[in-house]
Amino acid sequence: MTLGIDTRLTLLAAGLIFLLALILGVWKYQSMRTSPDHLAHPYVDIAHRSALMYSFATLLVSVFVELSDWPTAVNATCAGILVFFFVAAIGSYIVHGARRDTTNQFERPDAALRVSMIALVIGEIGGFAVLLAGFVAGQIL
């Protein structure tokens, strides 16, 4: 079986995000080990868990990329948008965990957070909707 370049890149992204999750698990463990209450900062925990979940979400996306009837460029673009927002979210959690600056980033949202959340919603839902439609077009209809 030969996978398309769009699928191979999406699978690579899933693997890299999973590797990041494992590395974040070490940070979480170290934080728990050295903390007086044996708990990691909430955003260290969130970064670890979200990386685990996003790695598997990216793996799922790769299946829809491979089975989509759309051109490679469309599938790669949609997958890239999804992966971008997955990694951006993890990155923001890492920053908050490292800074230990908040336990809820929505406590005092600014305009940049609002705009980024709107972009995330449109990008993730739109990107996946296009892939899902490509799957339906190629595998169901």
N, C-alpha and C positions, 0 to 999 in steps of 0.2 A: 504494500500500500504506500502510495506516495501522497504526502500531505502538501497542500498548497502553502506558499510562503506566508500567506496571511495566518493560516492555522499554526504553522511552525513558530512564527513570531509571538502569537498569542500564548502558545504553550510555554515558550521561553519566558515570557512575562509572568505566567503563573508560577513557574519554577523559581524565578528570582524573588517574587513576592513571598513565596513559601520559605525560601532561604532567609529573607529578611525577618519573617515571623519567628523562625528558629533563633536568630540572633537576638531579636527583641525579647524572646523568652529567657535568654541568659541575663539580659538587663533586668527583667522583671524578677528573676530568681535572686540576683545580687541585691536588688532593692529590698526584697522581702527579707533576705538573710540579715541585712544590716540595719533595717528599720526597727525602732523600739517596739512598734506594734505589729511587726512582721507582716506589714502590708506594703505593697508598692504604691507609689503615687497613682491616683486614679487614671491619669493619662498615660502612664507607662503600661498599666493594665489594658487600657483601651487600645493603645497602639499594638500591643501583642495580639490581642483578640481580633482586632479588625484586620490585621495582616493575615492571620490564619483564615478568617472568613473570606477576605478578598482574594486570597490565593485560590481557594476552591471556586469562588464566583468566576474568576478568570478562566479556570479550567472549564467550567460550564460554558462560558462565552466561546471558548475555542471550539466546542462541539457545534454550536450554532454557526460559527464562522465557516467551519468545514462543510456543513450541510446546507448552507445558504445558496440560493440560486443567483445571487447578485455577483457582479464582477469583483475580482480580487481587490481592486482599489477601494470599492465601497465597503467591503467586509473589513479590510485592514483599517480603514479610517474609523469605522464604527467601533471596532475593537480597541483601537488606539485611544479614542475618546474615553471609553469606559476605563481602560487601564490608567490613563492620565488622572482621572478623577479618583480612582481607587488609591493610587499612590500619593496623590496630593492630600487626600484625607489622612492617610497613615502618616505622612510627613508632618501635617499640622498637629497630630496627636503626639508625635515624637518631640516636636518643639515645645509643646505645653508640658510634656513630661520632664524634659530636660530643664526647662526654666522653672518648673514647679510654680507657675504663675497663676493657675486657676484650677478649680475642680469642675468648672462648667464654662466652656467657651462662649455659651449663649447668655451668660449672666449679664454681660455688658456688650451686646453686639454693636459693631460699627457698620458703616456703609459697605466697607470692603467685605465683611462677612456676609452681609445680606446679598450682595451681588454674586459672591462666589457660591452661595447656596442656591441661588436661582440658576446660575450656570451649571452647577452640579446636577440639579434636578432635570433641567432640559437635556444636558449632555448624556446623563446615564439613561434616563427613560427613552429619550429619542434614539440614542445609539442602539440600545437593546431592541427597541421596537422595530427598527430597520432590519436588524439581524433576524428577529423572529419572523418578520414578514418574508424575508428571503428564505428562511427555512420552510415556511408554509408554501411559498411559491414553488420551491424545488422538491419538497418531500410529500406534500399533502395534496396539492392541486394537480 
